[in-house]
Amino acid sequence: MKTSTATPRIAFIKARWHADVVDRAYEGFAAEAATLLPNAVIDSIDVPGAFEMPLVAKKLAKTGKYDAIVAAALVVDGGIYRHDFVADAVVTGLMNVGLETEVPCFSVSLTPHNYQEVDVLTSFYRDHFVKKGAEAAGAVRQILDLDARLAAEDRAAVA
C-alpha cells in the first residue's frame, strides 16, 4: 500500500451507465479534493458498469500506486430484482478489495428506487452526485489522515 499522504494518488472509477449523472460525482470529488487534498493526483478510470468496479478496483489496488480508490455508479431499479444483486455485489466487492489489499475503497454508488429518466429526477440525482462526490473526498481525507497517524505511531513504537 502506498502511504504518501503529502501527495496522495487516488483512483476514481466511473461506471458508464448513466454517465451524465455519475460523472457529477467525479466533479464534486475533484472540486472538494482541491481543497482537502490539494496535492492529490486523481486518476479517472471508466468502466462499462457498476458490476465491473470491484475487479478493476482490486487490479488498481494491487499495483501499489494508490492511496485510495473511489468508485461511482448509479444502479437503477428497472422493476426486477437484478439491481439489488448488482448493488450488493458492488458494495461487498469494494469492501473485500479494501480488506484484502489494505487500500481503502469508497463507494459513491447509489441505487434509487423508482428512478425514471425524467428531467426532474435526473436533475436531482446529478446534483446529489456532486454532493456525494464531495463527501467522498472528505472521507478519503479522513482515512488518509488516520493511516498517516497510525503509521507515525508504528514508527514511534519501533524507535
Secondary structure, DSSP 8 states (H G I E B T S, - for coil): ----SSS-EEEEEEESTTHHHHHHHHHHHHHHHHHHSTT-EEEEEEESSGGGHHHHHHHHHHTT--SEEEEEEE----SSTHHHHHHHHHHHHHHHHHHHH---EEEEEE--TT----HHHHHHHHHHHHHHHHHHHHHHHHHHHHHHHHHHHHHHHH-
